[in-house]
Amino acid sequence: MDGQAPGRVTEGTADAPLPPRKLAKRIALARAACAVFGHEGYARASVDALAAAAGVSTRTLYNHFPGGKSELFRAVVTWSSGEVRDAHVATVRALLDPARPPHPDDLERDLAALARALIDVMTEHPDHFALVRHIHAEADHVPPEVLAAWKAAGPAPVADALAGALAGLERAGLLDLYGDAELAATQFTALTSTSVAQLSHYGVLPLPEAQTDRLVRGGAAAFLRAYRAR
């Protein structure tokens, strides 16, 4: 995987596809490991448990991931982050199309709808966000290169897509980002979805719909009080 989908391996500087049987086994290992890491966390998950969840021997696991648990964890994190990243980026592009900016009177509604759609992605990928919860809780135990790979595979591209969409609203005369679209995107996320993620423990304990809507709508309104173009 090495930062890519589970069906790629690094050979020199190029990615090469795996043979079909090895690819299928690698995907099965990644999917099973995602659930184990999401339940147990990095520190507590054992190689024996990871192999058992995938229905393989520990020898087979090491054949596919010679670096053992740390290599498998990095593979799982980057693969699952890629899936969620694609869902988030597609949502941003669908709901905030710079070519079709919303009417000024609809801006708050549309920003709240975007935030809610991004939150819904969390409920659609429970194993991944259980993994994210453990990454935050065990950051001092997770290998630094794994943290870096996770950020590069998921959070960073999503933040870039959101910053780009907000910049499009600025060009349309709807927002004033004060020259820092990246900061505005960070604050939009913090105001609209971070509290929902934290209060629900990344979807483990879903909030009542009314509470989620209140947090999202209030966050979108607060964001516009700071960034709506005057």
N, C-alpha and C positions, 0 to 999 in steps of 0.2 A: 504493500500500500504506500508507504513512505510519503505521506501527505496527499495521496491520490485515492481513487476508489479502490476497493479491495481486489480488483482484478488487474492491477498494474504492479510491476516491480521495476525497480530502478536498475538499469544496466548502463554504467558510465554516466552519460548526461542525458540519455534518452529513456523514455518509458517503453516497455515492451509488454504486449499482452501475454497473459498466462495461458497455458493449455487449458481446454475446457474443464477437464476433471479437477485439475488443481485450482482453477478459478472457483468452481462450485464448492470445493472444500474450504477454500479461504473465505468465501462469503458466508458459509455456514458457521465457521469459527467466529467471524466478526459479529454476526447477528446474535449468536449465543452469548458471546463475551460482553456485548453491549448491555444485555439484560443483567448479567452477573455484576459487572462493574456498577451499573446503575443501582443495584440493590445493596451491594456490599461496600462499594467504594474501592478506591485503588489499593489502599493499604491492607484491607481485610481480605480482598479477593485472592484466593490461592490458585496456583497453576493447576492443581488437581481439580478444583471446582470449575475452573474455566474449561478444562478439557472434558470433564464429565458433562457439563451443560451442552457441549457441542457433540457429545457422543463419540469422542475420539480418545485415544491414549495420550498421555503427556508427551510421549515420543513423537507422535504425529503433530502435536501442537508445536513442539520445538523444530520439527522439520519445516514447518511453514513460517514460524517466527523464531529464528535462532536466538534472538535477544530476549526471549521469554516474555514475562508479564509486561515489562516496560515497552517492548516493541509492539506487542499486541494491543496494549492500551493506546499507544500513539496511533496505531492503525485504526482502531475503533473510533477514537475521538475525531480524527480527521475525516474518516468516511462518513460518520453520522452527522458531523458538522457540515459537510458538503451537501448532504440531503436537505438539512434544515435551512442552510444558506440559500439554496436554490428556491425553496418555498418562500422564504422571506423576501428575497430580491424580486421574485415574480409578483408577489403581493404589492410591494412598493411600486413597481412599474405599472401594474394594472390600475392601482387606485390613485396614483399621483403622476399622471402622464403630463410632462411639461408641454406637450403639443396641445393639450386640452385642459388648461387650468380651470379650476372651478370658479363660479361666480363669487365675488367677495362675500355675499350674504351666506354662501354655502360652505365657506372655508372651514369654519369650526366643525361643522357637521362632518365634512369629508376627512379632516384630520382625526377626529374621533373614530370614524369608521376605519381608517387605516390602522390606528392603534389597536382597535379591537380585533381586526383581521390578523395583525401580527401576534397578538396574544393567542388567538385561536390556533395558530401554528404550534404553539407550545402544547396544547391539549392533543394535537394530532401526532405528536412525536414524544410520547411519555418516557420511553427508554432513554432517548437522548437527553431530555431535560433532567431526568434523574441523575444522569451522568454529570451534567453541568452543575447540579446541586452539590455533588460530591467533589467536583473540581474546586469549587469555591471553598468548601469546608476543609479540604485536604491539600490546599495549595502548597503547603510546606512539605508535603510528602510526594507530590507529583513531580516527576523529573522536569526540570526547566525547559528542555527541548520539547516536551509534550505540551506544556502550557503555551509555548510559542507557536507550535504547530496548530493547536486548537484555535488560537486567536487569528492566525493567518487564514485558516480554512473556513471559519465561520463568522465570528463577530466583526472582524475588520471589513470584509467585503460588504456585509449588511450595512454597517455604519456608513461606508462609502456610498452605497446606493441611496440610503436615506438622505445623506448630505446632498447628493446630486439632485434628488427630487425637490428638496427644500430650496436649493439654489434656483431650480426652475421656477418655483413659485415667487422667488425674489425677482427674477427677470420679468415675470409677468406683472410685477408691481404689487403683489399681494403681501409679501413679507419684506422685512428689513433685517438681514442677518448680521449686520455690523461687521461685514468682512470676514466672518468665521462660520462658514456653513457646517464644518465639522463639530464645533462646539454646540451649535444650534441643534444638530441631530442628536448629540449626546443628551442635551437637556430635554428634548422632546421625548426621548426614550425614558429618561428618568422620571419625567412628570406623568407619563401616560401608562407605562407598562412595568416599570421596575417594582413599584409597590405591589402590583398584582402578583408578579412572580414571587416576591419575597413573602407576602402574606399567604399565598397558596403553596409555598415551598416548591416552587416550580411545577405547579400543577398536581402535586401529590394530594393536596387537600383543596379541591376547587372551591372558589368563593361563590356565594350566591350571586345570581345574575345582576340583581339590583346593586350590589356592592361593587361589582366589576364595572358596571355602567357608570356609577357615580365617580369612581376613581378615574376612569378613562375620560369621561366628559369634563370633569374638573381639571384634569391634567391638560387637555386640549385647550380649554379656556385660559388656563394660566399661561400656557405657552404663547397664545396669541396676545395676551396682555403685554408680554415682553417683546414679541417679534412682529406683530401685525404692522404693516406699513402705514405710516401716518399720512 
